[in-house]
Amino acid sequence: MTDFPAAPTKQDLEHGETLAPRFDAAGLIAAIATHADTGEVLMFAWMNAEALAKTLETGEAHYFSRSRNELWHKGATSGQVQLLAEIRIDCDQDAVWLKVRPQGDGGACHTGARSCFYRAIEGGKLVDRPTEIGS
């Protein structure tokens, strides 16, 4: 199911039961992943229709890599597969929120960090604020 329907009306889009994601001009939708048990923000990525459909079909997070221009099954090589606990879509269906349970060492970031959001901005500079895996 990579052909998602368009919502016929704004009312249907915002309050209806039809999943009608609004992909941008590049065919992408924003996706934020949080840890299903802790609520920690793990990562931000993009999904195309195929990635969203595969995520719904398999129960594991799939994204679209803009740099590689290809479908990306999170954890396929790292072991950090993200098992889907719940998926939500925002009010105008142009962003999705995945609540996931990371497998492997529990990390989500390609740098090895648990979360991609491991730095804070303080006084215009970046300061490491990593979360240890397992904490």
VENUR-V437818 format. One record per residue. D_LAST is the distance of its C-alpha to the last C-alpha in whole Angstrom. Layout:
BEGIN
d_last
D_LAST
D_LAST
END
This chain:
BEGIN
d_last
38
37
40
39
41
42
42
45
45
42
42
41
39
37
38
39
38
38
35
37
34
36
35
36
39
37
36
33
30
27
24
21
18
15
12
14
12
10
13
11
14
13
17
21
23
27
28
32
34
33
30
29
32
30
27
29
31
28
25
23
22
25
26
29
28
31
31
32
34
32
30
27
25
21
20
24
24
20
19
16
19
18
19
21
20
22
24
26
28
29
32
35
33
32
28
26
22
20
18
16
14
13
15
15
12
10
11
14
16
19
18
15
12
10
12
15
15
14
17
18
22
23
27
28
26
22
19
16
13
11
7
6
6
4
0
END
